[in-house]
Amino acid sequence: QVQLVESGGGLVQAGGSLRLACAASGRSFSTFDMAWFRQTPGKEREFAAVVMWSGANIFYTDSVKGRFTISRDNAKNTASLQMNSLKPEDTAVYYCAARQGLFYRSNYYDASTYNYWGQGTQVTVSS
């Protein structure tokens, strides 16, 4: 099975930056779509960003476009989320997620299509 571990969360002031990392186990990392979701207490899990298995296609939710950058390093089995110009509304637990990219070709924004999840890392942005 695939195991995902997030790191890099913390407390930052509005306007600051954080870089999240997701380390994946296994030997099939290059076949997975890698995504980041986020969730605040009492709210549903929200799609943030995804990089598809080929690396050629990247999508973001509108609220983070221009501020967040998702990337992957297949040689290191890692996916990253660079977050700049952070806002208090970005405060959430951020989760790394993976799905088999050759099987799933759509609905990248749907959390239910992802089979593997990390434990989450807290990001808190103060005003």
N, C-alpha and C positions, 0 to 999 in steps of 0.2 A: 504494500500500500504506500501511498504518497503521504509524507508528513511535511507540514509547512510551519515555520517558526518566524514570527515577526519580531523586529527590533527597531529601535530608533525613536520611539515615542518619548514625550516629555512635556514640560511646561515652557511656553514661549510667549513673549509679548506680541500683541498685534503688530503686523508688519514684518515679523521675523520669519525665519526659515527652519525647517526640519527635513531630514531625509530618512525615510523609512526603508527598511530592507526586509525581504522575505527569502529565507533559505529553504530550499526544497531538497528532500531526499529522493532517492531513486535514480534510474538511468534513462528515463524517458522525458526529462524536462523539456526538451526541444519540441515535443509534440503537444504540449499543453498551452492553452490560452491562460494567461496570468492576469488576474484582476485584483483591484482593491475596492472594498466596500467599507462603509462607515455607518455607525449606529450610535444614537444618543438615547438616554433613558426615556422610555415611554414612546419611542418612535420606531418605525420600521427600518430595516436595514436598507441603506441607500447605495446605489452604484456610484462609484467615483471615477474609475479609469480602468482600461484594459489594454493589453498588448497581446495580439493574437499569436498563435504558435510560430508563424513564419516571421514575425517581427515587422511585417510590411504594413500592418493595419493597426492603428491606435485610435481609441475613442475615449472621450471624456464627457462627464455630465457638464451641463452648461455652467453651473455655479463655480467650477474649478478651472475652466478653460482659460489659458493664458497665465495661470498661476502654478499649476501642478504639471509635472512631467513624469510619465511612467517610462521605464526602460527595463531591459532584461540582459543578462549575461549568461548565455547558455554554457559557457566553459566553466562557470562557477556555480551553476544551478541557483541563480538568484534573480529576483525581480526587485526593483526599487521604485520608490515614489518620492520625487523631489518636490517639496511643498514650499513655495515662496509667497510673500505678501499675505501671510496668514491672517485670518479674521476670526473673531470670537465664534462666529457661526460654524467654523471648521472644527470646533471642539467635538470630539467623538472618540469612540473606540474604533480603530481602523483594523480591518481584517484582510488578510491575504487569501485569495481563493484561486483554485485551479480546476480546469475541465479539459477533457480530451478534445483538442482543437480539430482533429480530422473527423470527429463524430458530430460535434456541435458547430454549425456554420452560421447561426443567427442567435438572437436574443441574448447577446452578451451582457445586457443590463439586468437580466433576470437572475437573481441569486439562486433560484431553485435549479438552474442548469449547471451549477458548479458542484462537483463531487467532493472536493477536498478543501478544508478550511484550517487556517491557523487559529491560535488562541486569542489573538487580538493584542493591540498595543494602544495605550491611552495617549491621546493628543489633547492638550489643554492650551487654549489660546486666551490670554488675559487681555483685558482692555485697559 
